[in-house]
Amino acid sequence: MILQTKEGLCKKCYSCIRGCPVKAIKVQNEQAYVIQENCIVCGNCIKLCSQDAKEVEKGFSFEQAMKKNKTLVALLAPSFVSYYREFHPLQVVSALRKLGFNYVYEVAYGAEIIIDSYKEFIIKAKTLEKKTYLSSPCPAIVNLISKFYPELIENLVPIVSPMMAIGRLIKEKIDNATIIFIGPCVAKKSEIKDEKGIIDAVYTFKEIDEEFLKRDINPKRKSFSDFDGYFPRIGRAFSLSGGLIRTAAIGTDILDSDIMVIDGKDEVMSFLHSLKNGHVFPKFVDILFCKGCIDGPIMKDKGTLYERAERVRRYIKDYYFQGEYEEKFLPQSGLGRKFSKKDRLLFVEPKEEEIKSILDEMKSYNGGENLNCGACGYDNCYEKAKAVIMGLAEIEMCLPYLLNKISVSNINLLNDYKIIQQELYKDKDFNFILGKTHKMREIWEQIEKVAPTCTTVLIRGESGTGKEMIATLLHQKSQRKDRPMITVNCTTLTEHLLESELFGHVKGAFTGALENKKGLLEVAHNGTIFLDEIGDMPINLQTKLLRVLQNGEIRPLGSNEVKKIDVRVIAATNRNLEQLIDEGKFREDLYYRLNVFSIHLPPLRERKEDLPYFLHHLIEVNSKKIGKKIISYEKEIIKYLKAYNWPGNIRELANVVERAVILSQGEELKLKDFPIHIQNVTPTIDVLVSNKNLWEQRDEQLAFFEKNLIKKYLKQTLGNVKKAAELAGIPRPTFHNMMKKYNLKREDIML
């Protein structure tokens, strides 16, 4: 069993099922087990499991090998320079010798041994053969084809991998040798079982690390030690994507489909499917399950793929000095190998009525078979249902199924929760403030993240942007929501009164202090205090507030006693604090204490996309409040609202809409219901707002422009029609007719 699940560690994320190309996973008792017979040992489940619930079969111990008095030989994969990135390559060699290895060879030596044979196959494929040859160094590919695509076995190039090539050579050269391959590939553990007697064990880099740790061997503390044997160079490129082609010094043209490089799970599965069905016809394919050996499952925490590749490239270029030059030899046993079909478990295809039965059970919760929430790891509910029938999956793996099941069993609790939430938020309309723009969605995400913490928050924005409502939302979403939130406006009180309000005082502290009084900071203990307009706080009080933020301490006026408090501070300002610091009006150290987490609310003029949403919402709210039934508004109102600059921001908009609702008549809100300063703005003209032709568009835009001009003339002449006509340069009757045409009244203009 090369790969297996550690009992009890699986946390039901099912990432192993999602990542397994052949779905060789069986879920039983909420644990995801590997189906050994179907596993191709690609190692994807190791790479994806965040719980380290998948473990790799261990090789024999070094102690056993040394007791047998055998010669230990290490074969080091070229990707080792990417894994041991903090060490010099030759320090790693030295550490392996300290571990007990008598010889350390580069597997890149084996790559250069086999490359001439591969060149011959590539030439043969391009000139003579009418079949597709697939490279065979990757054992995961060999396993995949041998188990799931047996019809493609004859396409595999019958040449051993670099590991086996150098392994055969060393067995012939060194008597009594025990050879251990060291690399990133878990599938190599299965390859040595296909050709027994050559490689005695496979250790991953991670397993070698464990051996280093046992013996307190730190490569960083080791001197340099040379590799043994032949000095490879370009063979080290074998670990990269397309490494075989690189080693053979054969270039690939993006337009040439005769020689291809296919790597990575998704590309491999797609290509083999196409090759099996006769949809592609390349001559030679260098095919790897990973993006090169540097992408093996053991390499997942060793920098980006690009960084790993770059380290290998540098290693190739720099050579690194080695021992005496040795001539390149080939093993006398040759480089050939054979492939055969491997058995796997076959499952009886479920009947449609059986699948439908499972789907019916899930459908009552998730709404259909074509969902793909990704929770269970299968492509869709149909495939999941088949897996349930075949005994590979459990219906409880379905996330929508479980969520709805919980929802049904806890319906009363959910209803109670909703009632509580409504009570908490009924006086604060947060959706109104947040709107729908991308910027406000980002602010909402910030609120969601910081609200549950005790972090100090500084809310910045112009007056009327909703800073107090955001502060309330932060409190309601915090773990202090059951404790009080105290609001203090730093601009409404004198310095002395503000100090007394915040910190409290004792009897006799000043004239009129007839009894002890708790300050608002103490009242807010275990809760939240919201300091609005913090930029206007007197400089002397800023010092005392700094002590609260630093030490959680207050001292009431007239008292020598220091009290400990636990209070979350949320502050807001419409001032430029950085400028106030430069002017000496705001303490820099207090600024940094307050500015731990800053939320900036944009002015309404920068989020005018929200105006239609705001208008609809405010009409609905104020209609209920005032007792009117307004169900629509004139389309041109939005143009005027967007043209206005809104210096008072959302607060001004709310007041304007409330006034318009009060003045409205009937069920439609009209532009004339809005204040004159909004009616008198010049809206921008929208072009191609409908599918109307040029003449219809022209007439609409001219009428819109003409109406606004008439209104401006009336406004300029304080409603005097005669003077307005003179100003416009047209006869009074004509001007009067135009007023009728656009339903304009002088009294409306002057409101």
N, C-alpha and C positions, 0 to 999 in steps of 0.2 A: 504494500500500500504506500505508494510514493506520496500522495496527498491525502490528508484526512482532516476531519473536523475535531477540534478540541471540545470535548463534551462540556456543555454549560456556558461556553463563551459566545456562542452565536446569539445575536440580539435581534434577529428577525428583520434585518434591513434588506436582505435578499439581493445585495449587490453582486454576490457570486453567481446567482442565476442570470441576472442581467448581463454580466460580463462573460459568461460561459458560452462559447460559440456553438457547442453541441448539446447544451442543457444537460450536462452529466451531473446533475445535482438532484438529490431526493430530499424533500422536506418531511421530517417525521418528528412528532412531538416538539414542534417548533424549532427544530435544529436542522440546519442545512448540511447534509452529508454528501460526500463525493461518491459517485457511482464509479468504482475503480475500473470496471470492464469497459466503460464508455469514455473515461477520461483520456484526453490526449496530452495531459501534463503540460499545458501551455503556461500555467502559473498565473493566469488572469485572476483567479479567485484570491490568490495571495496578495496580488497587487491592489485589489479593490477592497479587501476586508479591513475595515478600520479597527476591528476588535482583535486582530491577530488570532482569529478563531481557526485559521487553516494552518496546519503544520506540515513540514516536509520530512520525509523518511530520513533518518540519520544513517550515515555511513559507519563502517566499523571504526573503532577508536584507535588513536595513534598508539596507545599503550599496548593494544593487542598486536599491532604490526611490529612494534619494536621488540616485543617479547619473542617474536618468531625469528629475530635476527635477520630480517630481510632488508634489502636496500630500498629505502624510501625515495621515490621520484615524484616530484610535483610537476604537473603540467599547468601553467598559468595562462589563463585566457587573456587576450590583449585588452579586453575591457577593464582589466584591473586598474589601469591608470585613471579611469573615471571613477571607480569605486573608492580607491585609496587616494583621493585627490589631495589630502593634506600631507602626504608623504612623497619623498622621492621614490621613483620606481625601484631603484636598486636597494633602498632601505627595506622595501617589502620583501625582496629576495633574501636579504640578510635575516629578516625576521622568520622567514620560512625555514631557513637553515637552522636557526636557533630552535625552532619548533621540533626539529628532528629529521628534516629532509636532507638526504645526501646529495641529491641533484635537483636542480630547478631549471626546467626547460620552458621556452615560450611555445604556446600552441600555434603562434604565428609561423613557426618552423613547419608545422604540419600543413598550414595553408599553402606555403610555397612548395611543399612536396606534391600536393595534388593539383596545383594550378595548371601544369602542362597538360595533364589528362583532361581537364575541363576545357582547355583551349581546343583540343582535338575534337571534343564533342560539339563545341559551339560551331567550329568550322564545318564539321560533318552535318550538323543540323541546318546550317544556312545553305549548304550546297547540294546535299544529297537527299536528306530525309524529308518525308512528308508527315512528320509528327511533331508534337510539342514536347521538348525535353524540360523537365523540372529539376532544378538543383536540389540536392538531398542533404546538405550539412545540417539543416534544422530538424531536430528530432520531433518537434511538435508537428511540423508539416508531414513528416513521414508517418507519425501516428494518426494524424487526421485522414490522410489518404488511405492508409492501410485499414482503417476501421470504417470510414464513412464514404470514401470514394474508391473502392477497390478496383473499379474499371480504369482508374488512372495510375495504378501501380506500375504498369509497363512504361509510363512516361517518366518515372523517376530515373535520374542519371545513376547508374550502378557504380558509383565511386564513393569511397569511405569519406567521412568527415575529417577535418584537420585533426581533431582529437584522436580519432582512431588511427590515422596515418602515422602520426608521431608515436602513438602508443605501440603500434606494430614494430616500428623501427627500434624503439627502446627495449622492447622485449627480446629482440634479436641481439642487441648490443650488450645489454647489462644482465648478467646472470642473477637469478633470485630477486628480481625487481618487483616491488609493489608500487604500482603506478596510481596516483591520485590526481584526478582532474579538479582544478579549482576555478570556478567561474560564476557567472550570474544566472545560469540556465538550469532550471529545475528539471526540464525534460531530458537533460543528459543522463539523469539517473535511470531513465527508461532505456536510453540508447545502449548503455553498457550491458543491459540484460539481453539485448538482441544479438550481440556478439560477445559472448562470455570469454574470459581468459585474457583479455587485452588490458582494459582499464579495470582496476580492482575496486575503485570507489570514486564517487563524485561528491565533492564538498562545495557548497555555495560559499561565496565570500562571507556571508553572515555566519556560517558555521565555523569558518576559519577564525573569524573575530572572536567567537566563543572560546576557541582553543587558545588564542593569544591571551585572552583574559584569564583563563584558568592558570596559565603559566607565567602571568605577569610579564608578557612580552609586549613592548611598545615599539613599533617600527620607527617612531620618531627618534628614539634613543639609539638606534642601530646605525652602524657605519654602512658604507656601500659594499655590495657584494655582487659579482658578475653572474649573469645567467650562464648555464652550461650549453655546450653544443653549438650548432650552426647559428650564425648571426642573421636573423631575418630582418627584412626592412618593410617592403610594401605589404607583406603578409599580415602585418598588424592592422591593415585597413579592413581585414575580414570582419571585424566586429561592427563596422559601420553599415548603414543602409546601402544596399547594392555593393557590399564589400567584395563579393566574389568577382563581380565584373571589374571592380577597381583593381583587385589583385591581378587579374588577367590582363590588365591594361587595355580593356576594350571599352570604347566610349559608347554611350547610348544616345540616340537622336530621339527627341520628343515626337518626331513624325515617323520614326521607324518602329513598326510594331513587330518586327522579327525578334529583336532582343529586348526583353522587358525586365524591369525590377518591380516586383510586387511585394509589399511588406505591410504589416499591420493587420489586426484581426479582421476588420470590416472589409478591407481591400482583398484579403486572401479569400474570405468566404464568398465574396461576390465573384471573384475571378474563377475559382474552382467550379462554381455553379455554372458560369458561362462556358467554361472549357468542357465540362461534362455534357452540356447540351449542344455543343458544336457551334457556339456563337462567336468564338474567338479562335484565331489560328496562328499564334506566335510560334517562332522556331525554338527559342530558348528563353526560359524564365528563371531569373534568380529570385527565389521565393522564400521569404522568412515570415514567421508568425509575428515577431516583434519588429519594431523599426530599427533593425540591427540588434546585435547582441548587447549593445549598450542600453537597450530598452528592456532588458530582462526584468522579471518580477522582483528581483533582489535589489534593483537599482533605483527604485521609486523615490528614494529620499536623497539622491545624490546630484542635485542640481537639475536644470532643464536638459532636455534631450540635446539641444544645441551646445550647451556647455560641456556635456559629456563627449560629444563628437569632437569638439574643439581640442579637448585634452588628448584624445587619441591622435589627432592630426599633428599636434605639437610633438607628441612622442615619436611619431614617424619621422618628422623633420629633424628632430634633435639627435636621433639615433641612440644616445646614451652609450657610453663606452662599455665594452664587454670584454670577455676573456679572449683566449686565442681563437683565431679563425678556424673553423672546421668546415671541411667540404660538405656540400649538401648530398646526402645519400637517400636512396629510396629503399623501403622495406623489401626484403627478398620475397616475402609472402604476397607482394603486389598491393594494389589499391582497389581491387574490385570488391563489390558486396552484392548481396541479393536481398530482395524484398518479397514479402508474402502477406497475404491477407491476415488481419488480426480479428479475432472474435470479439463481438460486443453483444450486450443485451439488446434483444429486439422486443418491442412491445406491440401487442395487438392493437391495431387502430380501432378506437372506440366507434361505436355505432352512432349515427346522427341523433337517434332518440335519446341515447345516454347523454350525449353532449347537451342536447336541448334541456334535459332534466336539470343538469347542473346550472346551465345558463338561466333557466327559469328561477332557480333559487337565488342566483346573484342578481338577476334582472330586477327583482323586486326592490333591490337596494341601489344598484348602480345605473340602471336605466338602459342597459343594452350590451350586446356582445362586442361592439367595436370600440369600446373605451380603451385607452392606453394611459392610465395614470402612472404606470411604471413601478408601482409599489410591490407587486408580486414578482417582477422580473421577466414576465412573459410579454410577448409582443402585443397581445390583446386578450380580451376575456375568453374568446373562443379557444385559443391555444392553452390558456390557463385551465379551462374546463376539461380539455383533453388530458392535461397533466394530472388533474384531480382523479379522473377515472382510471388512469394508468398507475395510480398510487405514487406519483412523483411529487404531488403538491397537495396542500390542504386548503379547503375553501376559506378558512380564516385568514389566509394570506392576502385576501382582497381588502384593501384599505377602505374603499367606499362602503363595502359590506359591513365592516367592523364599525366604522363611524356611525352609520345609520342604525346599527344594532344598539350601540351605546346610546344614541339619541332617543331611540324608542324606549329603552329601559329606564332612561333618566329624564323623561319628558317633564315630569313635575318639577324636578330640580332646575331644568333649563328655564321653565316658565317663571319660577321664583327669581332666577338670576336676571331675566329680562326685566321683571318688575323693579328689581333693585337698581338695575342700570338706568331705567327710565327715570326713577326718582333722583338718581345722582345727576343726571344730565338734563333734566327737563327745563331748568332755568338757564342753561348754557347751550347755545346752538353752535356747536363746534364745526359742523359741516359748512355752515354759512361762512365762517372765517377761512376754512381751508381751501374751498373751491376745488377746481379740477385741473389746474395747470400742472405741467411737469415739475416746475419749481416747488409748488406747494405739496406735491406728492413726495418730493425729497424731504421737505420739512416734516411731513407726517412720519416718514421713516425715521428721521432723527428723533422725533418725539417718542416714538415707539421704543427706540433703543435706550434713550437716556432717562425716560420717566421712571422705570423701576429701580433706578439707582439712587444713591444719596448725593450725587454730584451737583455742585452749584451750577446753575444755568443763568446765562445772561441773554435776555431777549432784546434785540435791537430792531428799531424801525420807527418810522414817522408816527406822529399822533394819529390815532384812528385806525391803525392797521390791525388791531386786535391782540395787543400784547398781553393784556390782563386775561383774556379768554384762553390764550395759549398757556399762561401760567396756571390757570385753573385746571386745564386739561392735564398738564404735567402732574399736578397734585392728585387728581382723580385717578390717574393711571399708575400712581406710585404705591409703594407698600405702606405709605403713611396716610392713605385716603380715609381711614377711619378716625384720624386725628384732625385737629383744626388747621385750617389755612387762614392766616391773618394777612390782610392787605394793608399796607401803609404807603400813602402818597407823600413822597419826600418834599413836595413843593407847597403843600397846604398849611404847614405849621412853621412857626419860628424855630430857630435853632434850639432854644431852651425847651420849648414844649415838645419838640420832636425827640429830644434826648430823654425827656421824662416819659414820653409815650413808649419809646423803644426799650429803655433800660429800667424803667420804674424808679421809684424814690421811696425813702423812708420818711417817717413823720419828722417834721421840722427841717427838712432839707432846704426848704426855701419858704418864703412867705406864702401862705395859703396851703402848704403841705400839712394837712391836719391829721393824716393817717398814712400808714404804709400802703403802697400801691405797686402791684406787679406790673412790670413792663410787658409789652406785646411779645418780645422775644421769649420771655419766660412763659407767657400764656401759650405760645406756639410750641412748647417743649414736646418733642417726639412727633411734631407735625411740620408744617411748612410756613415760612414767612415770605411774602411777596413784597419786595421793595420797589415800588413804581417810581419812575423818574429818579433813579439813583444818581444820575449826573448832577442833580440839583442839591444833593445832600451837602451840608456845610462841611468844610475841610476838617474841623475839629471832631465832628462825629464820625468821620471816615476812619479816624484812628481807632476809635472804640469798636467800630464795626469790624475792622481788621482783626482785632483780638478775638471777636466771636468766631470768625472764619478760621483763624489759626488754631485756637485753643478750646473753642466751645465754652467760653467764659464770659460772664457779664458781671458788672458791679453797679447796683442801683445808685442813683444820686443820693449823696449824703451818707453812704454806707461804706464801711471798710471790708465788708464781707464779699467774697467772690463766689458766685454761684455757677455750677456746671449745668449746661443745657445741651440738648441734642436737637438741633433744628436744621432743616434744610432751607437754604437761602436761594430764592429765585429773584433775580433783579431784572429791571427793564429800564430802557432809556431811549429817548429820541435825540440825544445829544451826541456829538462827536467826542468820545472820551479821550481819544488820542490827542486831539487838539487841546482839550481841557488839561491834560497832563503837561503838555508843552507850556500852557499858560499858568501852570502852578495851581490850578483850581481842583485838580483831582489827583489823589495819591496813586503813584505808579504801582506800588506793591499791592494796594487794594484792587487795582485794575486786574492784575494777574491772578489774584485770588478769585475774583468774580468771573473772569473770562475763561474758566476751565472748559466750559462747553457753551458755545455761542450759537444762537439761532437768530438769523436775520430775516425779518418779515418784509417782503418787498412792498412798495407803495402800490395803490390801486392802478395808477397810470402805467405801471409796468406789468400788469396782469389783466389787461382789458378783455382777454379771451374769456375771463370768468364772468363778465358783466351779464350776459344772457342768463347764466345760471343764478347769479345773485338776484337779478330782477325777478325772475320767476319765483324764487324762494321767498323774497321779501314781500311780493304781492300776496302770496299764499299766507304768510305769517300775519301780515297786517290786516288782510281781509277777515281772518278769524278774530283777530284782536279787536277790530273796529265793528265787526258785524256786517260786513258787506260781502257780496258774491261777485268777485271779479275773476273772470275765467280767461281773459286774453288781454293783449295790449297791441297798440299800433306798431307795425313793423319798423317804422322810421324812428321810434323811440331809441332803439339800440344804437343807431347811427349817431344820434345826439349825445347819448351817454358816453359813447366811445370818443367823441370829439372833445368832451369836457376833460379838464386836467385833474379834477378831484383832489384839491389840496387837503381836504379833510378826510380823504381816504374812505374806508368802508363805513366809518361812523357817519360821515356826511351823506353817503349813498343811502344808508338806512333811514336817516331823517328825511331825505328828499322823497324817497318812495313812500314813507308813511304819510307825508303831507299830500302826495299825489293821490293816494288811496282815499284819504279823507275828502278831497275835492272832487273825486271822480263821480260821474253820473252814469248809471247803467252798468253793464257787465264787462265793458271794455275800457281799459285805461288809455287815455289819450295824451298826446304831447302837451296839449294846453293845460293839463293837470299839473305839469311840472313847473318849477320856478322859472321866471323869465330869463335868468342868466343862463339856464340850460337851453331854453328855446332859442336863444340868440347866438349860440355857437354855430360855427360853419362846419357841418359834417363833411367828411371825405366822401367822394363819389365812388361807389363801387361800380366796376366795369364787368360786364358779362355776368350779371347776377342771376340770369335765367336763360332759357332757351329762345327768348324772343329775338326777332330779326333786328337789323340795324336801325330801321326807322322807328320801331317800337321802343327800342332802347334809347334812341336819341330823344324821343318825345318825353319819355319818363324822366331822363336826366335833366332836360331843359325845364320841365315843370318843377322839378325838385329845386333847381337852381333859382328859377323865377320866384317861387314862393318865398325862399329865404331872402331874396333881395327886397321884395315887398315888405316883409317883416322888418328888415333893417331900416328901410326908409321911414316906416311908421315909428320905430323906436327912436330914430334920430330926431324926429320932429315932435316927439312926445304925443303921438297919436293924432296929430293934425293932418287930416287927409289932403287938404288943399296944398299945404306946404310939402307934404310927402310926394304928391304928384309933380309939383314944380321941381323938386329935387331929382325925381326920376326922369324929368324931361318929357312927360306924357300928359295928355289931357286928364283933368280930374275924373270925368265919367269913365274913361278907360281904366284909370287906376282903381276906381270904385268897383268896376266890373271884375277886375282881377282879384280884388279882395273877396268878392262873392264866389268867384271860381274856386278859390282855395279855402273858403269858409273861414276867413280871417276877420276878426272883430277888433276894433281899436281898443276896447276895454280889456280884451284878452292879452293884447300885446303889452299893455301897461301894468298888468298885475305884477 
